[in-house]
Amino acid sequence: MSRLTLYTTLGCHLCETLEAELARLGHASIQLERVEIAESEALLARYGTRIPVLADEGGNELERGFERDRLAAWLEARGLCAEGKRESGADQGPSRIGMRLVKGRRVLK
């Protein structure tokens, strides 16, 4: 499993777009942890104008990950892009890939 962290806040439509693109492009082994920035002054100061921000386990961050090509390249560099999805533009929405809860965390199927 590869763990990614999404810095987000309630009602962020760009964050929802990033999650949908991640479901389309990402490898099935990705475990996504959502961090609500409004619950921390430090996180709010750091990410308030930058969300959505996606971070890998090493702390490398991606801004504007809702842009499909940027997200695909970032995932590909980490070996997390599902094979053939970047090139084909396969559109498998969340209803087909979706997410499930595992120990209270959202995990991409």
FIMARGU-645404 format. One record per residue: residue number from 1; y, z, x of N, C-alpha, C in turn. Coordinates in Angstrom, 1 decimal, decimal comma. Layout:
REM FIMARGU-645404
- i; n_y; n_z; n_x; ca_y; ca_z; ca_x; c_y; c_z; c_x
- NUM; Y; Z; X; Y; Z; X; Y; Z; X $
...
This chain:
REM FIMARGU-645404
- i; n_y; n_z; n_x; ca_y; ca_z; ca_x; c_y; c_z; c_x
- 1; -1,2; 0,0; 0,8; 0,0; 0,0; 0,0; 1,2; 0,0; 0,9 $
- 2; 2,2; -0,8; 0,5; 3,5; -0,8; 1,1; 4,5; -0,2; 0,2 $
- 3; 5,3; 0,7; 0,7; 6,2; 1,4; -0,2; 7,6; 0,9; 0,1 $
- 4; 8,3; 0,5; -1,1; 9,7; 0,1; -1,0; 10,5; 1,1; -1,9 $
- 5; 11,7; 1,3; -1,6; 12,6; 2,2; -2,3; 13,7; 1,3; -2,9 $
- 6; 13,9; 1,5; -4,2; 15,0; 0,8; -4,8; 16,1; 1,9; -5,2 $
- 7; 17,3; 1,7; -4,6; 18,4; 2,6; -5,0; 19,1; 2,0; -6,2 $
- 8; 19,2; 2,7; -7,2; 19,6; 2,2; -8,5; 20,3; 3,2; -9,4 $
- 9; 20,7; 2,8; -10,5; 21,3; 3,8; -11,5; 21,0; 3,2; -12,9 $
- 10; 21,1; 4,1; -13,9; 20,8; 3,8; -15,2; 21,7; 2,6; -15,7 $
- 11; 21,1; 1,6; -16,3; 21,9; 0,5; -16,9; 22,4; -0,5; -15,9 $
- 12; 21,8; -0,5; -14,7; 22,2; -1,5; -13,7; 21,4; -2,8; -14,0 $
- 13; 22,1; -3,8; -14,5; 21,4; -5,1; -14,8; 21,0; -5,8; -13,6 $
- 14; 21,8; -5,7; -12,5; 21,4; -6,3; -11,3; 20,1; -5,7; -10,7 $
- 15; 19,9; -4,4; -10,9; 18,7; -3,7; -10,5; 17,5; -4,2; -11,3 $
- 16; 17,7; -4,4; -12,6; 16,7; -4,9; -13,4; 16,3; -6,3; -13,0 $
- 17; 17,3; -7,1; -12,6; 17,0; -8,5; -12,1; 16,2; -8,4; -10,8 $
- 18; 16,6; -7,5; -9,9; 15,8; -7,4; -8,6; 14,4; -7,0; -8,9 $
- 19; 14,2; -6,0; -9,8; 12,8; -5,6; -10,1; 12,0; -6,8; -10,7 $
- 20; 12,6; -7,6; -11,6; 11,9; -8,7; -12,1; 11,5; -9,7; -11,0 $
- 21; 12,4; -10,0; -10,1; 12,2; -10,9; -9,0; 11,1; -10,3; -8,1 $
- 22; 11,1; -9,0; -7,8; 10,1; -8,4; -7,0; 8,8; -8,5; -7,6 $
- 23; 8,7; -8,4; -9,0; 7,4; -8,5; -9,7; 6,9; -9,9; -9,5 $
- 24; 7,8; -10,9; -9,5; 7,4; -12,3; -9,4; 7,0; -12,7; -8,0 $
- 25; 7,7; -12,2; -7,0; 7,5; -12,6; -5,6; 6,7; -11,7; -4,8 $
- 26; 6,6; -10,4; -5,1; 6,0; -9,4; -4,2; 4,5; -9,4; -4,3 $
- 27; 4,0; -8,9; -3,2; 2,5; -8,8; -3,0; 2,1; -7,6; -3,9 $
- 28; 0,9; -7,7; -4,4; 0,4; -6,7; -5,4; 0,3; -5,3; -4,8 $
- 29; 0,3; -5,2; -3,4; 0,1; -3,9; -2,8; 1,5; -3,1; -2,7 $
- 30; 2,5; -3,6; -3,3; 3,8; -2,9; -3,2; 3,9; -1,7; -4,1 $
- 31; 4,3; -0,6; -3,6; 4,5; 0,6; -4,4; 6,1; 0,8; -4,5 $
- 32; 6,7; 0,7; -5,6; 8,1; 0,8; -5,7; 8,5; 2,2; -6,2 $
- 33; 9,4; 2,8; -5,4; 10,0; 4,1; -5,8; 11,4; 3,9; -6,2 $
- 34; 11,8; 4,2; -7,4; 13,2; 4,1; -7,8; 13,9; 5,4; -7,5 $
- 35; 15,1; 5,3; -6,9; 15,9; 6,5; -6,6; 17,2; 6,4; -7,4 $
- 36; 17,5; 7,3; -8,2; 18,7; 7,4; -9,1; 19,8; 7,9; -8,2 $
- 37; 20,8; 7,1; -7,9; 21,8; 7,5; -7,0; 22,8; 8,5; -7,6 $
- 38; 22,9; 8,5; -9,0; 23,9; 9,4; -9,7; 23,5; 10,8; -9,5 $
- 39; 22,3; 11,1; -9,1; 21,9; 12,5; -9,0; 22,3; 13,2; -7,7 $
- 40; 22,9; 12,4; -6,8; 23,3; 12,9; -5,5; 24,7; 12,4; -5,1 $
- 41; 25,6; 13,3; -4,7; 26,9; 12,8; -4,2; 26,8; 12,0; -3,0 $
- 42; 25,8; 12,3; -2,1; 25,7; 11,6; -0,8; 25,2; 10,1; -1,1 $
- 43; 24,2; 10,0; -2,0; 23,7; 8,7; -2,4; 24,7; 7,9; -3,2 $
- 44; 25,4; 8,6; -4,0; 26,5; 7,9; -4,8; 27,6; 7,3; -3,8 $
- 45; 27,9; 8,1; -2,8; 28,9; 7,7; -1,9; 28,4; 6,5; -1,0 $
- 46; 27,1; 6,6; -0,7; 26,5; 5,5; 0,2; 26,2; 4,2; -0,5 $
- 47; 25,7; 4,3; -1,8; 25,2; 3,2; -2,5; 26,0; 2,8; -3,7 $
- 48; 27,0; 3,6; -4,1; 27,7; 3,4; -5,4; 28,2; 2,0; -5,6 $
- 49; 28,7; 1,3; -4,6; 29,2; -0,1; -4,8; 28,3; -1,1; -4,3 $
- 50; 27,1; -0,7; -3,8; 26,2; -1,7; -3,1; 24,9; -1,9; -3,9 $
- 51; 24,7; -1,1; -5,0; 23,4; -1,3; -5,6; 23,3; -2,6; -6,3 $
- 52; 22,1; -3,2; -6,4; 20,8; -2,6; -6,0; 20,6; -2,8; -4,5 $
- 53; 20,0; -1,8; -3,9; 19,6; -1,8; -2,5; 18,2; -1,5; -2,4 $
- 54; 17,4; -2,4; -1,8; 16,0; -2,2; -1,6; 15,8; -1,9; -0,1 $
- 55; 14,9; -0,8; 0,1; 14,7; -0,4; 1,5; 13,2; -0,4; 1,8 $
- 56; 12,8; -0,7; 3,0; 11,4; -0,6; 3,4; 11,1; 0,7; 4,0 $
- 57; 9,9; 0,9; 4,4; 9,5; 2,2; 5,0; 10,2; 2,6; 6,3 $
- 58; 10,7; 1,6; 7,0; 11,4; 1,8; 8,2; 12,9; 2,0; 8,0 $
- 59; 13,4; 2,0; 6,8; 14,8; 2,2; 6,5; 15,6; 1,0; 6,5 $
- 60; 15,0; -0,2; 6,7; 15,7; -1,5; 6,7; 16,1; -1,8; 5,3 $
- 61; 17,4; -2,1; 5,0; 17,9; -2,3; 3,7; 18,2; -3,8; 3,4 $
- 62; 18,0; -4,1; 2,1; 18,4; -5,4; 1,6; 19,4; -5,2; 0,5 $
- 63; 20,6; -5,8; 0,7; 21,6; -5,8; -0,4; 21,5; -7,2; -1,1 $
- 64; 21,9; -7,3; -2,3; 21,9; -8,5; -3,1; 20,4; -9,1; -3,2 $
- 65; 19,5; -8,2; -3,3; 18,1; -8,6; -3,4; 17,7; -9,3; -4,7 $
- 66; 18,7; -9,3; -5,6; 18,5; -9,9; -6,9; 18,6; -11,5; -6,7 $
- 67; 19,1; -11,9; -5,6; 19,1; -13,3; -5,2; 17,8; -13,7; -4,7 $
- 68; 17,1; -14,6; -5,5; 15,7; -14,9; -5,2; 15,4; -15,3; -3,8 $
- 69; 16,2; -16,1; -3,2; 15,9; -16,6; -1,8; 16,0; -15,5; -0,8 $
- 70; 17,0; -14,6; -1,0; 17,2; -13,5; -0,1; 16,1; -12,5; -0,2 $
- 71; 15,6; -12,2; -1,4; 14,5; -11,3; -1,6; 13,2; -11,9; -1,0 $
- 72; 13,0; -13,2; -1,3; 11,8; -13,8; -0,8; 11,7; -13,8; 0,7 $
- 73; 12,8; -14,1; 1,4; 12,9; -14,1; 2,9; 12,6; -12,7; 3,4 $
- 74; 13,2; -11,7; 2,8; 13,1; -10,3; 3,2; 11,7; -9,9; 3,1 $
- 75; 11,1; -10,2; 1,9; 9,7; -9,8; 1,7; 8,7; -10,5; 2,7 $
- 76; 9,0; -11,8; 2,9; 8,2; -12,6; 3,8; 8,2; -12,1; 5,2 $
- 77; 9,4; -11,6; 5,7; 9,5; -11,1; 7,0; 8,7; -9,8; 7,2 $
- 78; 8,3; -9,2; 6,1; 7,6; -7,9; 6,1; 6,1; -8,1; 5,7 $
- 79; 5,8; -9,4; 5,4; 4,4; -9,7; 5,0; 4,1; -9,2; 3,6 $
- 80; 5,2; -9,1; 2,8; 5,0; -8,6; 1,4; 5,2; -9,7; 0,3 $
- 81; 5,5; -10,9; 0,7; 5,7; -12,0; -0,3; 4,3; -12,5; -0,7 $
- 82; 4,0; -12,5; -2,0; 2,7; -13,0; -2,4; 2,6; -14,5; -2,0 $
- 83; 1,4; -14,8; -1,5; 1,2; -16,2; -1,0; 1,5; -17,2; -2,0 $
- 84; 2,3; -18,2; -1,6; 2,6; -19,4; -2,5; 3,7; -19,2; -3,5 $
- 85; 4,1; -18,0; -3,7; 5,1; -17,8; -4,8; 6,5; -18,2; -4,4 $
- 86; 6,8; -18,0; -3,1; 8,2; -18,4; -2,7; 8,4; -20,0; -2,8 $
- 87; 7,4; -20,7; -2,3; 7,5; -22,1; -2,4; 7,3; -22,7; -3,8 $
- 88; 6,4; -22,2; -4,5; 6,1; -22,7; -5,8; 7,1; -22,4; -6,9 $
- 89; 7,8; -21,3; -6,7; 8,8; -20,8; -7,7; 8,0; -20,4; -9,0 $
- 90; 6,8; -20,0; -8,8; 6,0; -19,5; -10,0; 6,7; -18,5; -10,7 $
- 91; 6,8; -18,7; -12,0; 7,6; -17,7; -12,8; 6,6; -16,9; -13,7 $
- 92; 6,2; -15,8; -13,1; 5,3; -14,9; -13,8; 6,1; -13,7; -14,1 $
- 93; 6,6; -13,6; -15,3; 7,5; -12,5; -15,7; 6,8; -11,2; -15,7 $
- 94; 7,6; -10,1; -15,9; 7,0; -8,8; -15,9; 5,9; -8,5; -16,9 $
- 95; 5,9; -9,3; -18,0; 4,9; -9,1; -19,0; 3,5; -9,5; -18,4 $
- 96; 3,5; -10,5; -17,5; 2,2; -10,9; -16,9; 1,8; -10,1; -15,6 $
- 97; 2,8; -9,7; -14,9; 2,6; -8,9; -13,7; 2,8; -7,4; -14,0 $
- 98; 3,9; -7,1; -14,5; 4,2; -5,8; -15,0; 4,1; -4,7; -14,0 $
- 99; 4,2; -3,4; -14,5; 4,2; -2,3; -13,7; 3,3; -1,2; -14,4 $
- 100; 2,8; -0,3; -13,6; 2,1; 0,8; -14,2; 2,5; 2,1; -13,5 $
- 101; 2,3; 3,2; -14,2; 2,6; 4,5; -13,6; 1,4; 5,1; -12,9 $
- 102; 1,7; 5,5; -11,6; 0,7; 6,2; -10,9; 1,3; 7,5; -10,3 $
- 103; 0,8; 8,6; -10,8; 1,4; 9,9; -10,4; 2,9; 10,0; -10,6 $
- 104; 3,4; 9,4; -11,7; 4,8; 9,5; -12,1; 5,6; 8,4; -11,4 $
- 105; 5,0; 7,5; -10,6; 5,8; 6,5; -9,9; 5,4; 5,1; -10,5 $
- 106; 6,4; 4,2; -10,5; 6,1; 2,9; -10,9; 5,5; 2,1; -9,8 $
- 107; 4,4; 1,4; -10,1; 3,7; 0,6; -9,1; 3,5; -0,8; -9,7 $
- 108; 3,8; -1,8; -8,9; 3,6; -3,1; -9,4; 2,1; -3,4; -9,5 $
- 109; 1,7; -4,1; -10,5; 0,3; -4,4; -10,7; -0,1; -5,5; -9,7 $
